[in-house]
């Protein structure tokens, strides 16, 4: 597989707008609750420079707390969303 150097953020977010309901614990939540964690996962993948998600966890947690806005996801819920966004890119990009 070839590594992803650039992603189309709007295309990725569009994908998740139609697929977020398939994630666990989504009952009663809206896409807007998921979007901050999705953006964080996409950004982390692109900026990680070969680091693993677990290596970045503390800084991602801190970033999520600063940027979550009105999201009703706590960090434990958001972490699984970050992981899903990361995994989707990883599966396509080979990291």
C-alpha positions as CSV (number, residue, x, y, z in Angstrom):
1,X,0.0,0.0,0.0
2,X,1.1,3.5,-0.6
3,X,1.3,6.0,2.2
4,X,-1.2,8.9,2.2
5,X,0.5,12.3,1.9
6,X,-2.7,14.3,1.6
7,X,-6.3,13.7,2.4
8,X,-9.4,15.4,1.3
9,X,-10.8,16.4,4.7
10,X,-14.2,17.3,3.3
11,X,-14.5,13.9,1.5
12,X,-13.5,12.1,4.8
13,X,-16.0,14.1,6.8
14,X,-18.7,13.5,4.2
15,X,-18.0,9.7,4.5
16,X,-18.4,9.9,8.3
17,X,-21.6,12.0,8.0
18,X,-23.3,9.0,6.4
19,X,-21.5,6.3,8.5
20,X,-21.3,7.6,12.0
21,X,-24.5,5.9,13.1
22,X,-22.6,2.6,12.7
23,X,-20.3,3.5,15.6
24,X,-21.1,2.2,19.0
25,X,-22.9,4.4,21.5
26,X,-24.4,6.7,18.9
27,X,-28.0,6.5,20.2
28,X,-29.3,10.0,20.8
29,X,-26.1,11.6,19.5
30,X,-25.8,13.7,16.3
31,X,-23.0,14.0,13.8
32,X,-22.0,17.3,15.4
33,X,-21.1,15.3,18.6
34,X,-18.7,13.1,16.6
35,X,-17.1,15.7,14.3
36,X,-14.5,17.1,16.8
37,X,-13.2,13.6,17.5
38,X,-13.3,12.7,13.8
39,X,-11.3,15.8,12.8
40,X,-8.8,15.1,15.6
41,X,-8.3,11.6,14.4
42,X,-7.8,12.7,10.8
43,X,-5.4,15.4,11.8
44,X,-3.5,13.1,14.2
45,X,-3.0,10.6,11.4
46,X,-1.6,13.2,9.0
47,X,0.6,14.9,11.6
48,X,1.7,11.7,13.4
49,X,4.8,11.2,11.2
50,X,5.0,7.5,11.9
51,X,4.0,7.7,15.6
52,X,1.3,5.3,16.8
53,X,-2.0,6.5,18.1
54,X,-1.2,5.2,21.6
55,X,2.1,7.2,21.6
56,X,0.0,10.4,21.0
57,X,-2.9,9.6,23.4
58,X,-2.1,12.1,26.1
59,X,-1.6,15.0,23.7
60,X,-4.8,14.0,21.8
61,X,-6.8,13.8,25.0
62,X,-5.6,17.3,25.9
63,X,-6.3,18.6,22.5
64,X,-9.8,17.1,22.5
65,X,-10.6,18.7,25.9
66,X,-9.6,22.1,24.3
67,X,-11.4,21.7,21.0
68,X,-14.5,19.5,21.7
69,X,-16.8,22.5,21.9
70,X,-20.4,21.3,22.5
71,X,-19.7,17.6,21.8
72,X,-21.4,15.3,24.2
73,X,-18.7,12.7,23.8
74,X,-16.4,12.3,26.8
75,X,-12.8,11.3,26.1
76,X,-13.4,7.6,26.3
77,X,-16.1,7.8,23.7
78,X,-14.1,10.2,21.6
79,X,-11.1,8.0,21.7
80,X,-12.9,5.2,19.9
81,X,-14.0,7.7,17.2
82,X,-10.5,9.1,16.9
83,X,-9.3,5.4,16.5
84,X,-12.0,4.7,13.8
85,X,-10.9,7.8,11.7
86,X,-7.3,6.8,12.1
87,X,-7.9,3.2,11.1
88,X,-9.8,4.2,8.0
89,X,-6.9,6.3,6.8
90,X,-4.4,3.7,7.9
91,X,-6.2,0.9,6.0
92,X,-6.0,3.1,2.9
93,X,-2.5,4.5,3.4
94,X,-0.5,1.7,4.7
95,X,0.8,3.1,8.0
